[in-house]
Amino acid sequence: MSSKKKGAPLPASSGGLMRFFEDETKGFKVDPRIVVSVPISLIVVSWLIDIFLVAK
């Protein structure tokens, strides 16, 4: 019976999720505020161009 318990997956706990997100990975480190603000600013600039240049 103990061999069945060793092969069974453990339920996900918040401790396991925290260890996963704390692992260091290769690549660029980008602040989430930058990731959100760049597309929003591009949308605003696009709207301003549409309002001021196309509306004339």
VEXBAKOL-146809 format. One record per atom (N, C-alpha, C): x, y, z; residue in three letters; atom name; residue number from 1. Coordinates in steps of 0.05 Angstrom, whole numbers, padded with zeros to 5 digits. Example, Ala and Ser with C-alpha at 12.3 -4.5 7.8 and 13.67 -1.06 7.14 Angstrom:
<zati><c1>00264</c1><c2>-00114</c2><c3>00156</c3><aa>Ala</aa><at>N</at><i>1</i></zati>
<zati><c1>00246</c1><c2>-00090</c2><c3>00156</c3><aa>Ala</aa><at>CA</at><i>1</i></zati>
<zati><c1>00264</c1><c2>-00066</c2><c3>00156</c3><aa>Ala</aa><at>C</at><i>1</i></zati>
<zati><c1>00257</c1><c2>-00045</c2><c3>00142</c3><aa>Ser</aa><at>N</at><i>2</i></zati>
<zati><c1>00273</c1><c2>-00021</c2><c3>00143</c3><aa>Ser</aa><at>CA</at><i>2</i></zati>
<zati><c1>00258</c1><c2>00001</c2><c3>00157</c3><aa>Ser</aa><at>C</at><i>2</i></zati>
This chain:
<zati><c1>00016</c1><c2>-00024</c2><c3>00000</c3><aa>Met</aa><at>N</at><i>1</i></zati>
<zati><c1>00000</c1><c2>00000</c2><c3>00000</c3><aa>Met</aa><at>CA</at><i>1</i></zati>
<zati><c1>00017</c1><c2>00025</c2><c3>00000</c3><aa>Met</aa><at>C</at><i>1</i></zati>
<zati><c1>00040</c1><c2>00024</c2><c3>00012</c3><aa>Ser</aa><at>N</at><i>2</i></zati>
<zati><c1>00057</c1><c2>00048</c2><c3>00013</c3><aa>Ser</aa><at>CA</at><i>2</i></zati>
<zati><c1>00069</c1><c2>00054</c2><c3>-00014</c3><aa>Ser</aa><at>C</at><i>2</i></zati>
<zati><c1>00072</c1><c2>00034</c2><c3>-00032</c3><aa>Ser</aa><at>N</at><i>3</i></zati>
<zati><c1>00083</c1><c2>00039</c2><c3>-00059</c3><aa>Ser</aa><at>CA</at><i>3</i></zati>
<zati><c1>00063</c1><c2>00055</c2><c3>-00075</c3><aa>Ser</aa><at>C</at><i>3</i></zati>
<zati><c1>00037</c1><c2>00051</c2><c3>-00071</c3><aa>Lys</aa><at>N</at><i>4</i></zati>
<zati><c1>00017</c1><c2>00066</c2><c3>-00086</c3><aa>Lys</aa><at>CA</at><i>4</i></zati>
<zati><c1>00018</c1><c2>00096</c2><c3>-00077</c3><aa>Lys</aa><at>C</at><i>4</i></zati>
<zati><c1>00022</c1><c2>00101</c2><c3>-00052</c3><aa>Lys</aa><at>N</at><i>5</i></zati>
<zati><c1>00023</c1><c2>00129</c2><c3>-00043</c3><aa>Lys</aa><at>CA</at><i>5</i></zati>
<zati><c1>00047</c1><c2>00143</c2><c3>-00053</c3><aa>Lys</aa><at>C</at><i>5</i></zati>
<zati><c1>00070</c1><c2>00129</c2><c3>-00057</c3><aa>Lys</aa><at>N</at><i>6</i></zati>
<zati><c1>00094</c1><c2>00143</c2><c3>-00067</c3><aa>Lys</aa><at>CA</at><i>6</i></zati>
<zati><c1>00090</c1><c2>00151</c2><c3>-00096</c3><aa>Lys</aa><at>C</at><i>6</i></zati>
<zati><c1>00075</c1><c2>00136</c2><c3>-00112</c3><aa>Gly</aa><at>N</at><i>7</i></zati>
<zati><c1>00071</c1><c2>00143</c2><c3>-00140</c3><aa>Gly</aa><at>CA</at><i>7</i></zati>
<zati><c1>00049</c1><c2>00163</c2><c3>-00145</c3><aa>Gly</aa><at>C</at><i>7</i></zati>
<zati><c1>00032</c1><c2>00168</c2><c3>-00126</c3><aa>Ala</aa><at>N</at><i>8</i></zati>
<zati><c1>00010</c1><c2>00186</c2><c3>-00130</c3><aa>Ala</aa><at>CA</at><i>8</i></zati>
<zati><c1>00020</c1><c2>00215</c2><c3>-00128</c3><aa>Ala</aa><at>C</at><i>8</i></zati>
<zati><c1>00010</c1><c2>00233</c2><c3>-00146</c3><aa>Pro</aa><at>N</at><i>9</i></zati>
<zati><c1>00019</c1><c2>00261</c2><c3>-00145</c3><aa>Pro</aa><at>CA</at><i>9</i></zati>
<zati><c1>00007</c1><c2>00274</c2><c3>-00120</c3><aa>Pro</aa><at>C</at><i>9</i></zati>
<zati><c1>00023</c1><c2>00292</c2><c3>-00110</c3><aa>Leu</aa><at>N</at><i>10</i></zati>
<zati><c1>00015</c1><c2>00307</c2><c3>-00086</c3><aa>Leu</aa><at>CA</at><i>10</i></zati>
<zati><c1>-00003</c1><c2>00330</c2><c3>-00095</c3><aa>Leu</aa><at>C</at><i>10</i></zati>
<zati><c1>-00022</c1><c2>00338</c2><c3>-00078</c3><aa>Pro</aa><at>N</at><i>11</i></zati>
<zati><c1>-00039</c1><c2>00361</c2><c3>-00085</c3><aa>Pro</aa><at>CA</at><i>11</i></zati>
<zati><c1>-00023</c1><c2>00386</c2><c3>-00085</c3><aa>Pro</aa><at>C</at><i>11</i></zati>
<zati><c1>-00031</c1><c2>00405</c2><c3>-00102</c3><aa>Ala</aa><at>N</at><i>12</i></zati>
<zati><c1>-00017</c1><c2>00430</c2><c3>-00104</c3><aa>Ala</aa><at>CA</at><i>12</i></zati>
<zati><c1>-00022</c1><c2>00447</c2><c3>-00079</c3><aa>Ala</aa><at>C</at><i>12</i></zati>
<zati><c1>-00001</c1><c2>00458</c2><c3>-00068</c3><aa>Ser</aa><at>N</at><i>13</i></zati>
<zati><c1>-00004</c1><c2>00475</c2><c3>-00045</c3><aa>Ser</aa><at>CA</at><i>13</i></zati>
<zati><c1>00009</c1><c2>00502</c2><c3>-00051</c3><aa>Ser</aa><at>C</at><i>13</i></zati>
<zati><c1>00002</c1><c2>00521</c2><c3>-00036</c3><aa>Ser</aa><at>N</at><i>14</i></zati>
<zati><c1>00013</c1><c2>00548</c2><c3>-00041</c3><aa>Ser</aa><at>CA</at><i>14</i></zati>
<zati><c1>00043</c1><c2>00548</c2><c3>-00037</c3><aa>Ser</aa><at>C</at><i>14</i></zati>
<zati><c1>00054</c1><c2>00531</c2><c3>-00019</c3><aa>Gly</aa><at>N</at><i>15</i></zati>
<zati><c1>00083</c1><c2>00530</c2><c3>-00016</c3><aa>Gly</aa><at>CA</at><i>15</i></zati>
<zati><c1>00097</c1><c2>00521</c2><c3>-00041</c3><aa>Gly</aa><at>C</at><i>15</i></zati>
<zati><c1>00086</c1><c2>00502</c2><c3>-00055</c3><aa>Gly</aa><at>N</at><i>16</i></zati>
<zati><c1>00099</c1><c2>00493</c2><c3>-00079</c3><aa>Gly</aa><at>CA</at><i>16</i></zati>
<zati><c1>00097</c1><c2>00514</c2><c3>-00101</c3><aa>Gly</aa><at>C</at><i>16</i></zati>
<zati><c1>00075</c1><c2>00529</c2><c3>-00102</c3><aa>Leu</aa><at>N</at><i>17</i></zati>
<zati><c1>00073</c1><c2>00550</c2><c3>-00122</c3><aa>Leu</aa><at>CA</at><i>17</i></zati>
<zati><c1>00092</c1><c2>00572</c2><c3>-00117</c3><aa>Leu</aa><at>C</at><i>17</i></zati>
<zati><c1>00097</c1><c2>00579</c2><c3>-00092</c3><aa>Met</aa><at>N</at><i>18</i></zati>
<zati><c1>00115</c1><c2>00600</c2><c3>-00085</c3><aa>Met</aa><at>CA</at><i>18</i></zati>
<zati><c1>00144</c1><c2>00592</c2><c3>-00093</c3><aa>Met</aa><at>C</at><i>18</i></zati>
<zati><c1>00151</c1><c2>00567</c2><c3>-00089</c3><aa>Arg</aa><at>N</at><i>19</i></zati>
<zati><c1>00178</c1><c2>00559</c2><c3>-00096</c3><aa>Arg</aa><at>CA</at><i>19</i></zati>
<zati><c1>00181</c1><c2>00560</c2><c3>-00127</c3><aa>Arg</aa><at>C</at><i>19</i></zati>
<zati><c1>00160</c1><c2>00554</c2><c3>-00142</c3><aa>Phe</aa><at>N</at><i>20</i></zati>
<zati><c1>00162</c1><c2>00554</c2><c3>-00171</c3><aa>Phe</aa><at>CA</at><i>20</i></zati>
<zati><c1>00167</c1><c2>00582</c2><c3>-00181</c3><aa>Phe</aa><at>C</at><i>20</i></zati>
<zati><c1>00153</c1><c2>00602</c2><c3>-00170</c3><aa>Phe</aa><at>N</at><i>21</i></zati>
<zati><c1>00155</c1><c2>00629</c2><c3>-00180</c3><aa>Phe</aa><at>CA</at><i>21</i></zati>
<zati><c1>00180</c1><c2>00643</c2><c3>-00169</c3><aa>Phe</aa><at>C</at><i>21</i></zati>
<zati><c1>00193</c1><c2>00632</c2><c3>-00148</c3><aa>Glu</aa><at>N</at><i>22</i></zati>
<zati><c1>00217</c1><c2>00644</c2><c3>-00138</c3><aa>Glu</aa><at>CA</at><i>22</i></zati>
<zati><c1>00242</c1><c2>00635</c2><c3>-00153</c3><aa>Glu</aa><at>C</at><i>22</i></zati>
<zati><c1>00239</c1><c2>00614</c2><c3>-00169</c3><aa>Asp</aa><at>N</at><i>23</i></zati>
<zati><c1>00262</c1><c2>00604</c2><c3>-00184</c3><aa>Asp</aa><at>CA</at><i>23</i></zati>
<zati><c1>00272</c1><c2>00624</c2><c3>-00204</c3><aa>Asp</aa><at>C</at><i>23</i></zati>
<zati><c1>00298</c1><c2>00626</c2><c3>-00206</c3><aa>Glu</aa><at>N</at><i>24</i></zati>
<zati><c1>00310</c1><c2>00645</c2><c3>-00225</c3><aa>Glu</aa><at>CA</at><i>24</i></zati>
<zati><c1>00311</c1><c2>00632</c2><c3>-00252</c3><aa>Glu</aa><at>C</at><i>24</i></zati>
<zati><c1>00304</c1><c2>00647</c2><c3>-00273</c3><aa>Thr</aa><at>N</at><i>25</i></zati>
<zati><c1>00305</c1><c2>00637</c2><c3>-00300</c3><aa>Thr</aa><at>CA</at><i>25</i></zati>
<zati><c1>00322</c1><c2>00656</c2><c3>-00317</c3><aa>Thr</aa><at>C</at><i>25</i></zati>
<zati><c1>00332</c1><c2>00646</c2><c3>-00339</c3><aa>Lys</aa><at>N</at><i>26</i></zati>
<zati><c1>00347</c1><c2>00663</c2><c3>-00357</c3><aa>Lys</aa><at>CA</at><i>26</i></zati>
<zati><c1>00329</c1><c2>00681</c2><c3>-00373</c3><aa>Lys</aa><at>C</at><i>26</i></zati>
<zati><c1>00340</c1><c2>00704</c2><c3>-00381</c3><aa>Gly</aa><at>N</at><i>27</i></zati>
<zati><c1>00324</c1><c2>00722</c2><c3>-00397</c3><aa>Gly</aa><at>CA</at><i>27</i></zati>
<zati><c1>00322</c1><c2>00749</c2><c3>-00385</c3><aa>Gly</aa><at>C</at><i>27</i></zati>
<zati><c1>00308</c1><c2>00767</c2><c3>-00398</c3><aa>Phe</aa><at>N</at><i>28</i></zati>
<zati><c1>00305</c1><c2>00794</c2><c3>-00389</c3><aa>Phe</aa><at>CA</at><i>28</i></zati>
<zati><c1>00286</c1><c2>00796</c2><c3>-00366</c3><aa>Phe</aa><at>C</at><i>28</i></zati>
<zati><c1>00292</c1><c2>00814</c2><c3>-00348</c3><aa>Lys</aa><at>N</at><i>29</i></zati>
<zati><c1>00275</c1><c2>00819</c2><c3>-00325</c3><aa>Lys</aa><at>CA</at><i>29</i></zati>
<zati><c1>00261</c1><c2>00846</c2><c3>-00331</c3><aa>Lys</aa><at>C</at><i>29</i></zati>
<zati><c1>00234</c1><c2>00845</c2><c3>-00335</c3><aa>Val</aa><at>N</at><i>30</i></zati>
<zati><c1>00219</c1><c2>00869</c2><c3>-00341</c3><aa>Val</aa><at>CA</at><i>30</i></zati>
<zati><c1>00198</c1><c2>00873</c2><c3>-00320</c3><aa>Val</aa><at>C</at><i>30</i></zati>
<zati><c1>00197</c1><c2>00898</c2><c3>-00311</c3><aa>Asp</aa><at>N</at><i>31</i></zati>
<zati><c1>00177</c1><c2>00905</c2><c3>-00290</c3><aa>Asp</aa><at>CA</at><i>31</i></zati>
<zati><c1>00149</c1><c2>00903</c2><c3>-00302</c3><aa>Asp</aa><at>C</at><i>31</i></zati>
<zati><c1>00130</c1><c2>00891</c2><c3>-00288</c3><aa>Pro</aa><at>N</at><i>32</i></zati>
<zati><c1>00103</c1><c2>00888</c2><c3>-00298</c3><aa>Pro</aa><at>CA</at><i>32</i></zati>
<zati><c1>00089</c1><c2>00914</c2><c3>-00305</c3><aa>Pro</aa><at>C</at><i>32</i></zati>
<zati><c1>00097</c1><c2>00936</c2><c3>-00290</c3><aa>Arg</aa><at>N</at><i>33</i></zati>
<zati><c1>00085</c1><c2>00962</c2><c3>-00297</c3><aa>Arg</aa><at>CA</at><i>33</i></zati>
<zati><c1>00093</c1><c2>00971</c2><c3>-00324</c3><aa>Arg</aa><at>C</at><i>33</i></zati>
<zati><c1>00117</c1><c2>00965</c2><c3>-00333</c3><aa>Ile</aa><at>N</at><i>34</i></zati>
<zati><c1>00126</c1><c2>00972</c2><c3>-00360</c3><aa>Ile</aa><at>CA</at><i>34</i></zati>
<zati><c1>00110</c1><c2>00956</c2><c3>-00381</c3><aa>Ile</aa><at>C</at><i>34</i></zati>
<zati><c1>00106</c1><c2>00931</c2><c3>-00375</c3><aa>Val</aa><at>N</at><i>35</i></zati>
<zati><c1>00092</c1><c2>00913</c2><c3>-00394</c3><aa>Val</aa><at>CA</at><i>35</i></zati>
<zati><c1>00063</c1><c2>00923</c2><c3>-00398</c3><aa>Val</aa><at>C</at><i>35</i></zati>
<zati><c1>00051</c1><c2>00934</c2><c3>-00377</c3><aa>Val</aa><at>N</at><i>36</i></zati>
<zati><c1>00024</c1><c2>00943</c2><c3>-00379</c3><aa>Val</aa><at>CA</at><i>36</i></zati>
<zati><c1>00023</c1><c2>00972</c2><c3>-00391</c3><aa>Val</aa><at>C</at><i>36</i></zati>
<zati><c1>00042</c1><c2>00989</c2><c3>-00383</c3><aa>Ser</aa><at>N</at><i>37</i></zati>
<zati><c1>00040</c1><c2>01017</c2><c3>-00391</c3><aa>Ser</aa><at>CA</at><i>37</i></zati>
<zati><c1>00048</c1><c2>01021</c2><c3>-00421</c3><aa>Ser</aa><at>C</at><i>37</i></zati>
<zati><c1>00065</c1><c2>01005</c2><c3>-00432</c3><aa>Val</aa><at>N</at><i>38</i></zati>
<zati><c1>00073</c1><c2>01009</c2><c3>-00460</c3><aa>Val</aa><at>CA</at><i>38</i></zati>
<zati><c1>00050</c1><c2>01004</c2><c3>-00479</c3><aa>Val</aa><at>C</at><i>38</i></zati>
<zati><c1>00035</c1><c2>00982</c2><c3>-00477</c3><aa>Pro</aa><at>N</at><i>39</i></zati>
<zati><c1>00012</c1><c2>00979</c2><c3>-00496</c3><aa>Pro</aa><at>CA</at><i>39</i></zati>
<zati><c1>-00009</c1><c2>01000</c2><c3>-00491</c3><aa>Pro</aa><at>C</at><i>39</i></zati>
<zati><c1>-00014</c1><c2>01007</c2><c3>-00466</c3><aa>Ile</aa><at>N</at><i>40</i></zati>
<zati><c1>-00035</c1><c2>01028</c2><c3>-00461</c3><aa>Ile</aa><at>CA</at><i>40</i></zati>
<zati><c1>-00026</c1><c2>01054</c2><c3>-00474</c3><aa>Ile</aa><at>C</at><i>40</i></zati>
<zati><c1>-00001</c1><c2>01062</c2><c3>-00471</c3><aa>Ser</aa><at>N</at><i>41</i></zati>
<zati><c1>00009</c1><c2>01087</c2><c3>-00483</c3><aa>Ser</aa><at>CA</at><i>41</i></zati>
<zati><c1>00008</c1><c2>01086</c2><c3>-00513</c3><aa>Ser</aa><at>C</at><i>41</i></zati>
<zati><c1>00013</c1><c2>01063</c2><c3>-00525</c3><aa>Leu</aa><at>N</at><i>42</i></zati>
<zati><c1>00011</c1><c2>01061</c2><c3>-00554</c3><aa>Leu</aa><at>CA</at><i>42</i></zati>
<zati><c1>-00018</c1><c2>01064</c2><c3>-00564</c3><aa>Leu</aa><at>C</at><i>42</i></zati>
<zati><c1>-00037</c1><c2>01053</c2><c3>-00548</c3><aa>Ile</aa><at>N</at><i>43</i></zati>
<zati><c1>-00065</c1><c2>01056</c2><c3>-00555</c3><aa>Ile</aa><at>CA</at><i>43</i></zati>
<zati><c1>-00073</c1><c2>01086</c2><c3>-00553</c3><aa>Ile</aa><at>C</at><i>43</i></zati>
<zati><c1>-00064</c1><c2>01099</c2><c3>-00532</c3><aa>Val</aa><at>N</at><i>44</i></zati>
<zati><c1>-00071</c1><c2>01128</c2><c3>-00529</c3><aa>Val</aa><at>CA</at><i>44</i></zati>
<zati><c1>-00059</c1><c2>01144</c2><c3>-00551</c3><aa>Val</aa><at>C</at><i>44</i></zati>
<zati><c1>-00034</c1><c2>01139</c2><c3>-00559</c3><aa>Val</aa><at>N</at><i>45</i></zati>
<zati><c1>-00022</c1><c2>01154</c2><c3>-00581</c3><aa>Val</aa><at>CA</at><i>45</i></zati>
<zati><c1>-00036</c1><c2>01148</c2><c3>-00607</c3><aa>Val</aa><at>C</at><i>45</i></zati>
<zati><c1>-00045</c1><c2>01124</c2><c3>-00611</c3><aa>Ser</aa><at>N</at><i>46</i></zati>
<zati><c1>-00060</c1><c2>01117</c2><c3>-00635</c3><aa>Ser</aa><at>CA</at><i>46</i></zati>
<zati><c1>-00086</c1><c2>01132</c2><c3>-00636</c3><aa>Ser</aa><at>C</at><i>46</i></zati>
<zati><c1>-00100</c1><c2>01134</c2><c3>-00613</c3><aa>Trp</aa><at>N</at><i>47</i></zati>
<zati><c1>-00125</c1><c2>01149</c2><c3>-00612</c3><aa>Trp</aa><at>CA</at><i>47</i></zati>
<zati><c1>-00121</c1><c2>01179</c2><c3>-00617</c3><aa>Trp</aa><at>C</at><i>47</i></zati>
<zati><c1>-00099</c1><c2>01190</c2><c3>-00606</c3><aa>Leu</aa><at>N</at><i>48</i></zati>
<zati><c1>-00094</c1><c2>01218</c2><c3>-00610</c3><aa>Leu</aa><at>CA</at><i>48</i></zati>
<zati><c1>-00087</c1><c2>01224</c2><c3>-00639</c3><aa>Leu</aa><at>C</at><i>48</i></zati>
<zati><c1>-00072</c1><c2>01207</c2><c3>-00652</c3><aa>Ile</aa><at>N</at><i>49</i></zati>
<zati><c1>-00066</c1><c2>01210</c2><c3>-00681</c3><aa>Ile</aa><at>CA</at><i>49</i></zati>
<zati><c1>-00092</c1><c2>01209</c2><c3>-00697</c3><aa>Ile</aa><at>C</at><i>49</i></zati>
<zati><c1>-00109</c1><c2>01190</c2><c3>-00690</c3><aa>Asp</aa><at>N</at><i>50</i></zati>
<zati><c1>-00134</c1><c2>01187</c2><c3>-00704</c3><aa>Asp</aa><at>CA</at><i>50</i></zati>
<zati><c1>-00152</c1><c2>01212</c2><c3>-00700</c3><aa>Asp</aa><at>C</at><i>50</i></zati>
<zati><c1>-00153</c1><c2>01222</c2><c3>-00677</c3><aa>Ile</aa><at>N</at><i>51</i></zati>
<zati><c1>-00170</c1><c2>01246</c2><c3>-00671</c3><aa>Ile</aa><at>CA</at><i>51</i></zati>
<zati><c1>-00159</c1><c2>01271</c2><c3>-00685</c3><aa>Ile</aa><at>C</at><i>51</i></zati>
<zati><c1>-00133</c1><c2>01276</c2><c3>-00683</c3><aa>Phe</aa><at>N</at><i>52</i></zati>
<zati><c1>-00122</c1><c2>01301</c2><c3>-00693</c3><aa>Phe</aa><at>CA</at><i>52</i></zati>
<zati><c1>-00116</c1><c2>01301</c2><c3>-00722</c3><aa>Phe</aa><at>C</at><i>52</i></zati>
<zati><c1>-00108</c1><c2>01279</c2><c3>-00734</c3><aa>Leu</aa><at>N</at><i>53</i></zati>
<zati><c1>-00100</c1><c2>01278</c2><c3>-00762</c3><aa>Leu</aa><at>CA</at><i>53</i></zati>
<zati><c1>-00122</c1><c2>01269</c2><c3>-00780</c3><aa>Leu</aa><at>C</at><i>53</i></zati>
<zati><c1>-00137</c1><c2>01250</c2><c3>-00773</c3><aa>Val</aa><at>N</at><i>54</i></zati>
<zati><c1>-00158</c1><c2>01239</c2><c3>-00790</c3><aa>Val</aa><at>CA</at><i>54</i></zati>
<zati><c1>-00183</c1><c2>01256</c2><c3>-00789</c3><aa>Val</aa><at>C</at><i>54</i></zati>
<zati><c1>-00189</c1><c2>01268</c2><c3>-00767</c3><aa>Ala</aa><at>N</at><i>55</i></zati>
<zati><c1>-00213</c1><c2>01283</c2><c3>-00763</c3><aa>Ala</aa><at>CA</at><i>55</i></zati>
<zati><c1>-00213</c1><c2>01309</c2><c3>-00779</c3><aa>Ala</aa><at>C</at><i>55</i></zati>
<zati><c1>-00190</c1><c2>01318</c2><c3>-00788</c3><aa>Lys</aa><at>N</at><i>56</i></zati>
<zati><c1>-00189</c1><c2>01344</c2><c3>-00802</c3><aa>Lys</aa><at>CA</at><i>56</i></zati>
<zati><c1>-00199</c1><c2>01342</c2><c3>-00830</c3><aa>Lys</aa><at>C</at><i>56</i></zati>
